[in-house]
Amino acid sequence: MTPSAAGSARPSYRQVLRNREFRGLVIAQVTSELGDHIARVALASLILKRTDSAFLAVLAFVVSFVPAVFGSALLGALADRLPRKVLLLACDLARAVVVGVIALVAVDSTPIWVLLLLLLVAETFTAPFVAASRAVLPDVLPDARECLVGSGLMRVMFQVDQVLGILAAGIVIVLVGERAGLLLDVASFLVSFLVLAVTLRWRRASRRAPVEGDGRRSLLDDFREGWHSVFDNPALRALVLLGWGAAVFLVAPEAVALAYAREDGAGPAVGAALMASLPAGAALGALLVARLDPMRQVGLIVPLAVMACAPLLLTSLAPPWEATLPLWFVAGLSQGFMVPLLTTVNLVSPAELRGRVNGLAGAGFSTITAVTFLLAGAMADLASPAVAVTVAAVVGLALVGVAHRAWPTGELRRVAGRLYSAE
């Protein structure tokens, strides 16, 4: 193969996995996210069992996103202020300790609000961890095409973690109970800590040296800088806003899956399967999209967002769960657009601002996610889970339509060409 041909070839998963640091990031992500999904489903099942309320059960998921609403926006800047390896390790240890406490006190006599409060504390450390993990990826894989492939693989594994975590949670709950799921989460954080400590290189904090008179910048100042970095850049603004709007139709089915299964006369295992159907489809969708040329991936962002909403509209017929499961799987399949969206946001952001840009993007996504979970849960109680999913699909289509009208096609094409053109 000639050098030019080699340079134009799309990097493979095997190629990026040869990078020791990237392997460590993937292993750490897989283990910690797997434990997280098991713990969240276990806690939601515990609350549903004790209160018989879909709304209160949904709170277990909402609480996991609430810290990111403020934490990502402000604490994401820590991924620029501190060495990213230090921040990743500190967050893993803190989450292991707090979830360990939850496992100890998760008994029938413990009030629900105490468990939710402890989960809130644990999830506060997730916000800077995610921001640091995303921000360090372009350092680990400095070639933009490799970074796109690596980001796609991590997105696939994120969805696979959801599927395996949700399904494993159903098995764990049936066999040994909810507290075992929490203990698995503790173990997952410890594994993540050890893997990152061994594989990830030490790098200095990437924040720019402060200018004169700027030595006492607050996290709020960092947030403002990240805000301007996103909303003064047409390409970044369009991508981030679409990502925020997509949260509506990405999470609504998952929020009411347990209640949907119960209304259809099925048990928690079926509810877990319904929850897993979207991330299972999304994992396959991410694999398929990642095989395309980078420019093609960017061009498919909006069409795939529309296609992700369409199957959810059929939930309005309230079909039995056997029909709903493939519908939601197809909706998940179209979620592959998140791969080029997330990667391009990361690569367009200046290196010294990646932490706060990722934090701000994560904060907005988590805000919409938390609100969607709450509204979907309330609508499931007041009307039905099918109505909740249908409304989310309609709102999602409207938001994608608004994004499409202001979509900077030319600017995104230029940005993508600059980032992903072969050497």
Residue pairs with C-beta under 8 A, 6 or more apart in sequence:
1 9
7 422
7 423
8 422
9 422
10 145
10 149
10 291
10 293
10 294
11 143
11 145
11 146
11 149
12 149
13 149
13 153
15 146
15 149
16 22
16 141
16 146
16 149
16 150
16 153
17 23
17 26
17 153
19 140
19 141
19 150
20 199
21 140
21 199
21 200
21 201
22 137
22 140
22 141
22 150
23 199
24 195
24 196
24 198
24 199
24 200
25 133
25 136
25 137
25 140
25 154
25 196
25 199
25 200
26 153
26 154
26 157
27 191
27 192
27 195
27 199
28 88
28 92
28 133
28 191
28 192
28 195
28 196
29 133
29 154
29 157
29 158
29 161
29 192
30 157
30 160
30 161
31 188
31 191
31 192
31 195
32 92
32 95
32 188
32 189
32 191
32 192
33 157
33 158
33 161
33 162
33 165
33 188
34 161
34 164
34 165
34 168
34 188
35 165
35 184
35 185
35 186
35 187
35 188
35 189
36 64
36 126
36 165
36 185
36 188
37 161
37 162
37 164
37 165
37 166
37 168
37 169
38 165
38 168
38 169
38 172
38 181
38 184
38 185
39 99
39 102
39 181
39 182
39 184
39 185
40 60
40 61
40 64
40 169
41 165
41 166
41 169
41 170
41 173
41 181
41 272
41 275
42 169
42 172
42 173
42 178
42 179
42 180
42 181
42 182
43 60
43 102
43 106
43 115
43 119
43 178
43 181
43 182
44 57
44 58
44 60
44 61
44 258
45 57
45 169
45 173
45 178
45 258
45 268
46 106
46 115
46 178
47 53
47 56
47 57
47 59
47 60
47 112
47 115
48 54
48 56
48 57
48 258
50 108
50 112
51 57
51 112
53 381
54 256
54 258
54 259
54 377
54 380
54 381
54 385
55 374
55 377
55 378
55 380
55 381
56 112
57 258
57 259
57 377
58 255
58 256
58 373
58 374
58 376
58 377
59 116
59 374
59 377
60 116
60 119
61 254
61 255
61 373
62 370
62 373
62 374
62 377
63 116
63 119
63 120
63 123
64 119
64 123
64 126
65 123
65 366
65 369
65 370
65 373
66 120
66 123
66 366
66 370
67 120
67 123
67 124
67 126
67 127
68 123
68 126
68 127
68 130
68 362
68 363
68 365
68 366
69 363
69 366
69 367
69 370
70 363
71 124
71 126
71 127
71 128
71 363
72 127
72 128
72 130
72 131
72 358
72 359
72 360
72 361
72 362
72 363
72 366
73 223
73 226
73 359
73 360
73 363
74 219
74 220
74 222
74 223
74 359
75 124
75 127
75 128
75 131
75 219
75 359
76 127
76 128
76 131
76 226
76 355
76 356
76 357
76 358
76 359
76 360
76 362
76 363
77 219
77 222
77 223
77 226
77 355
77 356
77 359
78 87
78 128
78 131
78 132
78 219
78 355
79 87
79 128
79 131
79 132
79 135
79 136
79 354
79 355
79 356
79 358
79 359
80 135
80 205
80 206
80 207
80 222
80 352
80 353
80 354
80 355
80 356
81 205
81 207
81 222
81 355
82 205
83 202
83 203
83 204
83 205
84 132
84 135
84 136
84 139
84 203
84 205
84 206
84 355
85 136
85 196
85 200
85 201
85 202
85 203
87 128
87 129
87 132
88 129
88 132
88 133
88 136
88 196
88 200
89 193
89 196
89 197
90 125
91 125
91 126
91 128
91 129
91 132
92 129
92 189
92 190
92 192
92 193
92 196
93 189
93 193
94 122
94 125
95 122
95 125
95 126
95 129
95 189
96 186
96 189
96 190
96 193
98 118
98 121
98 122
98 125
99 122
99 182
99 185
99 186
99 189
100 183
100 186
101 118
102 115
102 118
102 119
102 122
102 182
103 179
103 182
103 183
103 185
103 186
105 114
105 115
105 118
106 115
106 178
106 179
106 182
127 359
127 362
127 363
127 366
128 359
130 358
130 362
131 355
131 356
131 358
131 359
131 362
132 355
134 342
134 346
134 354
134 358
135 206
135 346
135 354
135 355
135 358
136 200
136 203
137 147
137 150
137 151
137 154
137 346
138 144
138 147
138 346
138 347
138 351
138 354
139 203
139 206
139 351
140 150
140 200
141 147
141 150
144 347
144 419
144 420
145 294
145 420
145 422
147 343
147 346
147 347
148 290
148 294
148 297
148 339
148 340
148 343
148 347
148 420
149 290
151 339
151 342
151 343
151 346
152 286
152 287
152 289
152 290
152 339
152 343
153 290
155 286
155 338
155 339
155 342
156 283
156 286
156 287
156 290
157 283
158 279
159 279
159 280
159 282
159 283
159 286
159 332
159 335
160 279
160 283
161 279
162 275
162 276
162 279
162 282
163 276
163 279
163 280
163 283
166 272
166 273
166 275
166 276
166 279
167 272
167 273
167 276
169 181
169 272
170 268
170 269
170 271
170 272
170 273
172 178
172 180
172 181
172 184
173 181
173 268
174 268
174 269
206 351
206 352
206 354
206 355
207 352
208 352
210 217
222 356
223 356
223 359
223 360
225 353
225 356
226 353
226 356
226 357
226 359
226 360
227 360
229 236
229 349
229 350
229 353
229 356
229 357
230 236
230 237
230 240
230 357
230 360
230 361
231 237
233 348
234 408
234 411
235 344
235 348
235 408
235 411
235 412
235 415
236 345
236 348
236 349
236 357
238 403
238 406
238 407
238 408
238 411
238 412
239 301
239 341
239 344
239 345
239 348
239 412
240 345
240 360
240 361
240 364
241 403
242 301
242 302
242 305
242 341
242 400
242 403
243 338
243 341
243 342
243 345
243 361
243 364
243 365
244 361
244 364
244 365
244 367
244 368
245 368
245 396
245 399
245 400
245 402
245 403
246 305
246 308
246 335
246 337
246 338
246 396
246 399
246 400
247 365
247 368
247 369
247 372
248 368
248 372
248 392
248 395
248 396
248 399
249 308
249 309
249 312
249 331
249 392
249 393
249 395
249 396
249 397
250 278
250 308
250 335
250 369
251 369
251 372
251 373
251 376
252 312
252 372
252 376
252 388
252 389
252 391
252 392
252 393
253 260
253 274
253 275
253 277
253 278
253 312
253 315
253 328
253 331
253 389
253 392
254 275
254 278
254 279
255 372
255 373
255 376
255 377
255 380
255 388
256 376
256 377
256 380
256 385
256 388
256 389
257 271
257 272
257 274
257 275
257 385
258 268
258 271
258 272
258 274
258 275
259 271
259 377
259 380
259 381
259 385
260 271
260 274
260 321
260 324
260 380
260 385
260 386
260 389
261 267
261 268
261 270
261 271
261 273
261 274
261 321
262 271
263 384
263 385
264 270
264 320
264 321
266 321
270 321
273 321
273 325
274 321
274 324
274 325
274 328
277 325
277 326
277 328
277 329
277 332
278 328
278 329
278 331
278 332
278 335
279 332
280 329
280 332
281 328
281 329
281 330
281 331
281 332
281 333
281 334
281 335
282 332
282 333
282 335
282 336
282 338
283 332
284 332
284 333
285 304
285 332
285 333
285 334
285 335
285 336
286 335
286 336
286 338
286 339
287 336
288 333
288 336
289 297
289 300
289 304
289 336
289 337
289 339
289 340
290 297
290 336
290 339
292 300
294 340
294 416
294 419
294 420
295 413
295 416
295 417
295 420
297 339
297 340
298 340
298 344
298 412
298 413
298 416
298 420
299 413
300 336
300 337
300 340
301 337
301 340
301 341
302 337
302 400
302 403
302 404
302 407
304 334
304 335
304 336
304 337
305 334
305 337
305 396
305 400
305 403
306 397
306 400
307 334
308 331
308 332
308 334
308 335
308 337
308 396
309 331
309 393
309 396
309 397
309 400
310 331
310 393
311 327
311 328
311 330
311 331
312 327
312 328
312 331
312 389
312 390
312 392
312 393
312 396
313 390
313 393
313 394
314 327
315 324
315 327
315 328
315 386
315 389
315 390
315 393
316 386
316 387
316 390
317 386
318 384
318 386
319 327
344 412
344 415
344 416
344 419
345 357
345 358
345 361
346 354
346 357
346 358
347 419
348 415
348 419
349 357
349 358
372 392
375 388
376 388
376 389
376 392
377 388
379 387
379 388
379 391
380 387
380 388
